[in-house]
Structures are given as C-alpha cells and as structure tokens.
Amino acid sequence: MKSFVFLTATLFLVAAVSASAYDEDDLPYDYYSKSCPKLECIVHKKMEEWIKKDYSLAPALMRLHFHDCFVRGCDASILLDYEGSEKNANASKTLRGFEVIEDIKRELEKECPKTVSCADIITVVARDATLAVGGPYWMVPYGRKDGTVSNAKEADQLVPMGHEVVTDLLELFQSKGLNVLDLVVLSGAHTIGRTTCESLQYRLYNYNGTKKSDTRLDHLYLNYLERKCRWASEYVDLDAVTPKKFDVQYYKNLQKGMGLLLTDQLLYKDSRTAPIVTALATQPDEFGSLFSASMVKMGNIQDYLSTDGEVRLNCARVNAPTNY
C-alpha cells in the first residue's frame, strides 16, 4: 500500500513537472555563465563561513526564501526595508538572515557589479542552506529581477502563520502554481529549525476556547511543551527528535501526534495529504528528490513581468533613477 501511495505521488510530480518543462517563461540555468561565472563559488564560500558561526541560520534562510516567493513572487521584496514593507510585517517579525544576503551581495558587487539580483541570491542561498544541514543538492535556475514594491499588509494576508486549515494552504499553494504534493514536501522543511512558543501556546492551554490542550498532541510531547513554553518568547524545535538533521523524521512525528504547528499536524489528518505523509515517512531518498523539485518550482514563482524589475545595488532599497 505504501509503495502504491508513493508511486501515485511520484507520478503526480512527474506530470506537474512535465506540464511546465517547456514553458517559455522558465528561467535558464546558465544565466550568469558569462556575466558572473564565480557566483555559486562565492555564495558557497560565504555560506560556509556564516553557517559555521551560527548553524541556526540555515533553516532561517530557507524560511526567508519561502516568505519572499509567496508574496509578489521571488523578487526579493522581503528584503526592502522601510516603514510598511514586508520585512516589517507581523508575519516577518521572526525572520532572520538578512545580514547574510547583504554580505553576499557586497561580495558579488565586487566580482560582477550590477549583475546578480538579490532575488537570485536568496534562491541560491536557500539551496546552499539546505545542503549545509544535510539536505539535497539541486541546480538553481537564474534570471529573476528584484521588485520595487513591498507591502506589509500583503505579507500578513498571504504568509501562513501555523494555524490555517489544509484547505486554506492548498488554495494558497494552488494560487502560486503549486500542488498538494508540493505542500506536503515543502512542509518537510520543518524537519529543521525552530519557532517561538507564541505560535503554539493556544494549542497547549486554550485550544478553540476550551481552556484545554489540543487532543491531537501526543501526551508526553504535550507535557514537554507545557514545561518548555511557559513564556511566549521561548524557542522550541520544530522537530523534537532530530532537530539539526534534514531527514524524514518530521513525517514520522506527524504520525505520532508530534506535529508542533497545527498546520503540520493537520497534514496527517486530512485525506488529501495524509497518504503522502505516510509515504514520505519511509522514503528518505525520494523525499530529497521531491524536495529539490518542489524548491525549484517555488523558486520559479513570478507574480510580475521581468521587465518591471531591476537588479538592486543594495538589497534593502530600490535603485535611484540615476543608477541606470
């Protein structure tokens, strides 16, 4: 049964990939082969330096990529820093890693000025961040432009906060050209990283106004979380078993009632997503391949015309009109 479910999921992916394989709007892999051939070497070296200093930056940078792509597409709008921008939205208040992107941007401006977009930097950084925690490698398509608009209200409306139902998540993903398989696979990024206790306290102490805990939580896990999360500002690992390893333990946790965020746990309770969770829990190699494919699909989300964008000289602000 598990093999059949996984075969179905795999065919679903192949069909989705095949349908867009020859889309004229697909981004090329060799975009910087002549204009900035050392791009990936520079990013890889810088990422090694940063992750060595702070391992927790890896999942943070993967999350930064997700936040960027789901609001206005992958256009680095999350990096624009001014009052009312996405970076200053409530949904973005725990985002980290901005200094990594700026550091890499400065280095690339020395090597190939006015060439590599901040959007492309975020995307390849997310790939290298995944590699740093034991995840898979994939080739990154390039050629994204940086957007010139960033709106905090849009981020608060679009970015999932951990309490949505599966239907809401599916509708969001479908609106971005992603499917149910992408939802379950990309949720697997929660095999590493952490979140604040604020995002789950309602599940522990007053779920749905009952003044009781969410009954879907494993009782031993619940006891641990109640002790850990007395303060909203405390952090807790998304994967309680192997928090620093990119693996399929996340899916095994869901089967045991150990999904930290409600959006995670509901994936194992919904008939549309539960079979995929079950299949991935026993298929570590296939999970890596599927994760790579879904990350490429997510990185190709573009809600704007490339002619409307620019290559920012500073990722935190748009270019002055005199720059070009």
Phi, psi and omega in degrees: 000317181297319180297321180294316180298316182293322178299318178299315180296320181295317178297325177300316180294312181302318180296318181293318180293316182299323183297331182248007187299329183245025177296128183295345180268000179298146179279147180276157178273339186255023186304322183255015185300329178254322186280334179203068186295339181269008184311302187291327177295318179295314180298315182298316180296316179295320180296320177301319180296314183290315182292328177296324179283324184210098183300328184292349178291335182300302178295330179296321180286328174295320179293323179300320178296316179300311181300321181295312187290332184274357175235109180067017180078180184279081186232014179063021178294337179293340184272340180296130189239096174202167182300126180090004178275167180304322182301332182257016177283160177298323180293344185254002191294340178255008179291145180222168174101004181300323182293333177293314180298316180295321179297314179294320179300316179299318180295319180289328177295330176289319184282315183214084185301143173056035187239309187264124180286154176295328178296319177291325178296313179303318185293313181287330176296320178298322177296312182290330175294320177297316177301321184297336181254018176092011180275183186280163174262147170212155176282136183259122172287148183233170177120011178290150173253157178274132178285166181244004181234138178213125189230120182299322181297322178296319179296317181293333180279327190259324187284124178300141183248007174101001182234010180284156175274164185299322180301317178299317181294318179298319180295320178297311181297317180297326178293342179256010178084014179252161184239188184296324178294317177300320179301310183291320182291314181290332174297336178297348174299342178285008172288346174227170177093183184211170176217167178280151178296338179304325184286349182228001182301327181296332177286336186270325191239337184204060184289125181053033177074016183272351186062020176232173181275165175291120185292348179285344181283133173305137189294324178289322177294320177300315179301318179297314182294324179296325177284321184287324192251040175294330180248134182297332184279352179290154177254149178221142181292139177292328176244110186285346187263307179231070189293343182246018182233130177279104184207189182265012180300329177307315181289324176295324178297319180299323180292339182259007183076030182243031173280118187294309179272147180301321179300328176290307185298325181293339177297332179269354180255345183265134185295339180279335185245335184302317179299326179289320175303312181300317181293314183292333181299338182242012185230070183298320181293316179294325178300316179300316180294316180293322179297317178302312182296319181290326177293322176295317178299315179297319181293345179266002179293121178225115180262013184217165175276134182303333180289345180274348185264186180212176171252104183293142175277333174229124187294342184273351181211155179286160180288148172288149182304335183281352183290336183230000000 
